[in-house]
Amino acid sequence: MARALSRRAKVVACASTGNAATSLAGAAASVGLPCVIFVPEFAPEPKVAQLLVFGARVLRVRGSYDATWELCQRACDRHGWYNRNAAVNPSLVEGKKTGGLEIAEQCGAAIPDWVVVSVGDGCTIAGIGKGLAEMKALGFAPRVPRLLGVQAAGARPLVDAFAAGRDLVPGSAETMADSICVGHPRNWRKALAAVRASDGAFVAVPDEAILEAQRETGRRAGLFGEPAAAAALAGLKQAVADGVVGRRASVLAVLTGSGLKDVRAALRAGGAPIDLPASDDALDEHLRERPIELAR
Ligand SMILES: Cc1ncc(COP(=O)(O)O)c(C=O)c1O
């Protein structure tokens, strides 16, 4: 937004599955700039709700995220709107570095062996990689962690490109993890380069493993991430099982988004509450049937 203002933008726009859009819409509202948001039709309702409350023009596109991105791209060209789209806006790519700077700053000498990040367009992992490398170059970090990129099994073009040692071939995208439901990652070159430079790896995980990871982060750590966030933990478990990440390695997994951003997925992971009348007898009967298990 600072960059948009310095360029005297009159309208800002982006395509997003919802999170980047929310940041942009909120920031635009705070400075009174009109904001046009293109979301794919599968964008979860809580994300859309936030955009609407921020007063953005929310255009819900009947199509994939990839088609939505291209529509926004053409609209920015045709109407002269400031374009915040993933990968094409250099300030966005540079801004994502903050993740790497903060990891190095907060970990200090205890910088982990691996940093795990879920990957859609590839801006986040490339930015974090760049931030970490710069902290090492500046002498603030003792070394650069290896990067583990995680994609969903149904949207895995970077996993395949990495494994084959080739450039990106765009593919299909089908996963419940909406934020990484990307078949044509726009920042693919930098994402592959960052992971390769760190001697890292890519891994793909099925949706069931993502749901399981969402439950596990909730139940074992008290952390509630949206599916794309929990994918990082699912990917880590997969990489450990594959022998890519050693069992003794120190690892930092970035939980990129709040679980409240996709309540429907959260309920799939968490299950249903138990309905009860307001009666002691009913409560006692329930507890007889299902006693509370005590911690060992
Ligand atoms: C919660 C969440 N996790 C991961 C990602 C992946 O980031 P990138 O598309 O830069 O790879 C996104 C992107 O929108 C996201 O919203």
PDBQT file of the ligand as one rigid body, heavy atoms in Angstrom, charges set to zero:
ROOT
HETATM    1  C1  LIG A 301      -2.484 -19.222   4.528  1.00  0.00    +0.000 C 
HETATM    2  C2  LIG A 301      -1.579 -19.285   3.339  1.00  0.00    +0.000 A 
HETATM    3  N1  LIG A 301      -0.589 -20.199   3.346  1.00  0.00    +0.000 NA
HETATM    4  C3  LIG A 301       0.253 -20.317   2.306  1.00  0.00    +0.000 A 
HETATM    5  C4  LIG A 301       0.146 -19.511   1.188  1.00  0.00    +0.000 A 
HETATM    6  C5  LIG A 301       1.108 -19.729   0.058  1.00  0.00    +0.000 C 
HETATM    7  O1  LIG A 301       1.835 -18.582  -0.289  1.00  0.00    +0.000 OA
HETATM    8  P1  LIG A 301       2.342 -18.413  -1.768  1.00  0.00    +0.000 P 
HETATM    9  O2  LIG A 301       1.116 -18.341  -2.648  1.00  0.00    +0.000 OA
HETATM   10  O3  LIG A 301       3.127 -17.175  -1.785  1.00  0.00    +0.000 OA
HETATM   11  O4  LIG A 301       3.146 -19.623  -2.099  1.00  0.00    +0.000 OA
HETATM   12  C6  LIG A 301      -0.866 -18.542   1.143  1.00  0.00    +0.000 A 
HETATM   13  C7  LIG A 301      -1.036 -17.666  -0.016  1.00  0.00    +0.000 C 
HETATM   14  O5  LIG A 301      -2.019 -17.005  -0.185  1.00  0.00    +0.000 OA
HETATM   15  C8  LIG A 301      -1.749 -18.427   2.245  1.00  0.00    +0.000 A 
HETATM   16  O6  LIG A 301      -2.752 -17.550   2.254  1.00  0.00    +0.000 OA
ENDROOT
TORSDOF 0
